[in-house]
Structure formats: structure tokens, C-alpha cells
């Protein structure tokens, strides 16, 4: 999944622009719906914990990706509820 490659690359480099985060999540949803976003969230949840356990220097960025993904899911659920 291209989305996971983008996330992994940003964690390796230790930086990501907020626009990249949003565009990446939109790309994932366009490719596979909210199910794809949930898969990304599950993968990030596992990866973030693993990075924290290994004291990876960019584990906070992984947590930021996870938080953004969860916020995206909540926002999309609210939009569908209102519509």
C-alpha cells in the first residue's frame, strides 16, 4: 500500500508536513474507503507501540500519524452521521 510507504518514509526521516498527512489519508480513503483508513490505523497502532518499545527517535511522529488517522476517522464518521 503506497500510503504505508509514505508514512514509513516520513517516520524514517523524522518529518512530515500536515498537508502530506491529510492528502495521504484522503488517498487511502479514495483507494479503499474507510476500511482502508481503519487498516492504516491498526498498522500504526502496532507500529507506534513497537517504535516506543525500541526507543526509536521518531516514535512521537508515529504517534502523531496515529492521532491524525484517528481524528480523520472520527471526522468522517461525524460527516456521514450529519449527511
TAQUIUR-V251960 format. One line per field, one symbol per residue. ss: DSSP state (A for helix, B for strand, O for the rest). psi: psi as a letter, one per 20 degrees, with the letter a starting at -180 (. if undefined). A space follows every 50 residues. Layout:
# TAQUIUR-V251960
ss = ???
psi = ???
This chain:
# TAQUIUR-V251960
ss = OAAAAAAAAAAAAOOOOAAAAAAAAAAAAAAAAAAAAAAAAAAAAAAAAA AAAOOOOOAAAAAAAAAAAAAAAAAAAAAAAAO
psi = phghggggghhgijqqqhhggghghgggghhjahhhhhggggghgggggg gghjlpikhhhghgggghgghgggghggghhh.
